[in-house]
Amino acid sequence: MTDPDAEILSESGADIDPVDDAFEDLLVFIRDSRGFDFTGYKRSSLTRRIRKRMHEVRIAEYRDYQDLLESNAEEFRHLFNTILINVTSFFRDMEAWQYLQSEILPGLIADIEENDEIRVWSAGCSSGEETYSLAIALAEVLGLDEAVKRVKIYGTDVDEEALREARSGTYPARTLSHLSRGQRDKYFEPVGDKFVFRSDLRRRVIFGRHDITSDAPISRLDLMVCRNTLMYFNVEAQSQILDRFQFAVREGGVLFLGKAELLVSDGERFEVANMRQRMFRRRTGQSGLPYLPVQVRPDFGLGQEVQGLARRRQLSELALETAPFAMVGIDTGGKVTIVNNQMRSQFGMTVHDVGRQLSDLEISYRPVELRSLIEQALAEHRSIRVTSAQRKLGPDEVQYFDLHIQPLWTADGSSAGVSVSFVDTTVSTRLAVEVKVKREELETAYEELQSTNEELETTNEELQSSIEELETTNEELQSTNEELETTNEELQSGNEELETMNEEMRIRSDELDETRNFLEGVLASVAAGVVVLDAELRVRSWNRGAEELWGLRVEEVQNKTFFALDFGLPTERIHERIQQCLKTDRRTEPLEIPAVNRIGRSITCAVTCSPLDGVRGGVVLLMEESAPTPLP
């Protein structure tokens, strides 16, 4: 059973959200199909994270998104990465870590035998920065050689991808920014552009998947670290987790929470070591049975905590038997299971009544109708108190009892039955009649005080809720900032690639310009006219020799159809030769054609047609004067 007076709060108060059946069905589906139980998470932040992923895949309804999960197994990975906000860093909240290293660890180590193992658990470790921070802090206090020999650190999380990163122990330089240069050189080795945690101390760290809401806790811990994780759970889940933490930490051990979390206790479990830094110490000599897990993993045994369980149970039975008030226990089937000495003495019950149905016994309806009260307590999941119940023993003799009906629940939340206590208040009830007026006055004052207190509590809960929402939003903003940082790095990498490509294109362009200038120089130096035509028989090149021969500048003929040009050469006479060259892809014999040059003098022009290498359909025309024609 959990302690109703001890809660973990993330400075927010109650977590009350309207129930959405489709949303709850989605959580059950995720739990049953993939083993991730998010039903204990606070609905406000959980709804926001799932809605974020649904928006990314353009789905508005929870049932439609469940259909997507059923048909696309890969979508689970994207959903978990969205829900599990892996925001962490080395020595996050440096002031708290400095206090841990200077004030807490020396005292813890002093309480441990010289050769005994120092056991530490980092729950919700994400990608491992916090776990390795613990290793560094312990090595700084113990000395590196002693830490390698004695320290054992367990790092656990539900996110397998984050655990794979943690196991590698490899981080970029920017992740180590919270470390001093000396710490980085001492505890990390450079590998390429990243840093790897030193191997000898790394072997003292064990990473594994573990769900703090359901899996068996690790035992015999000297230090338990769970920072900014509990704030995502509702009050009921927090209380169950606290049961496990109480069992996990040894007497005198320390629980280290995050700055957004606050442990409120009645003193039964943990005392405050430093409230500002959220450090609490498990009290020594605690009463009550420890949390007993249903399933124990091979790595994390219960150890010596189980020893003496029988003695404690025997002590509990003796304490119950000799209690100064009458008590009876009823199981879920309505049968009597426990009857103590006062119950037998005052109500005449015997050991033979154990195992009988409560409805068959007089106690079920005298002094009150007990069965309906039991049903109400079980249905409403709360204890019920009945005061001044009358039991007539004779005409003038009346006994008064206060009844306390308490539902009993197992660690996994299932009902174990109820206990009913009968406290004899005959004397006090009679005295109460004499002070009734005073009592009513006090009750009125108490109600006014209670009303004022409730108003203050409501105001405090609203304030705490706002603080928690801000803390949660800050976590999400930090996560978004890391995503933006990653995106920025990707953009920067892409920009560097574009700059490289731009430089290559500039070099290539310079080479092409140089080649073009070279070819233009070659063509310009040729005395004969050279004309290059493309596949469409448009002019692509017209050298200086062609300008001198025909009087047309390159600007006048560029990209124009050769046979549409009007100059002194009858171009229709060479059309057949050009087609022959294109068809055979061979050079033609020179064709002599009467023509008129740029100054109006008649000449005989020899035209040779050659295929243009590397260009399909292109030709090169070589035109030169072969012999002057006599003037008439």
DATA-V80431 format. One record per helix or strand. SS is the DSSP state (h for helix, s for strand). FROM is the first residue (numbers start at 1). TO is the last residue. Records with the same first field share a line. If there is no record, write none. Layout:
SS = FROM-TO, FROM-TO
This chain:
s = 7-9, 41-41, 118-123, 151-157, 170-172, 188-191, 194-197, 205-209, 221-226, 233-233, 249-257, 262-264, 270-274, 279-282, 326-330, 335-339, 357-357, 384-392, 398-409, 415-424, 529-533, 538-542, 561-561, 569-569, 591-596, 602-611, 619-628
h = 21-34, 43-56, 62-71, 74-83, 94-110, 129-142, 144-150, 160-168, 173-176, 181-187, 199-202, 230-232, 235-248, 303-306, 309-321, 341-347, 351-353, 358-360, 362-364, 370-380, 426-434, 436-525, 544-550, 554-557, 562-564, 571-584
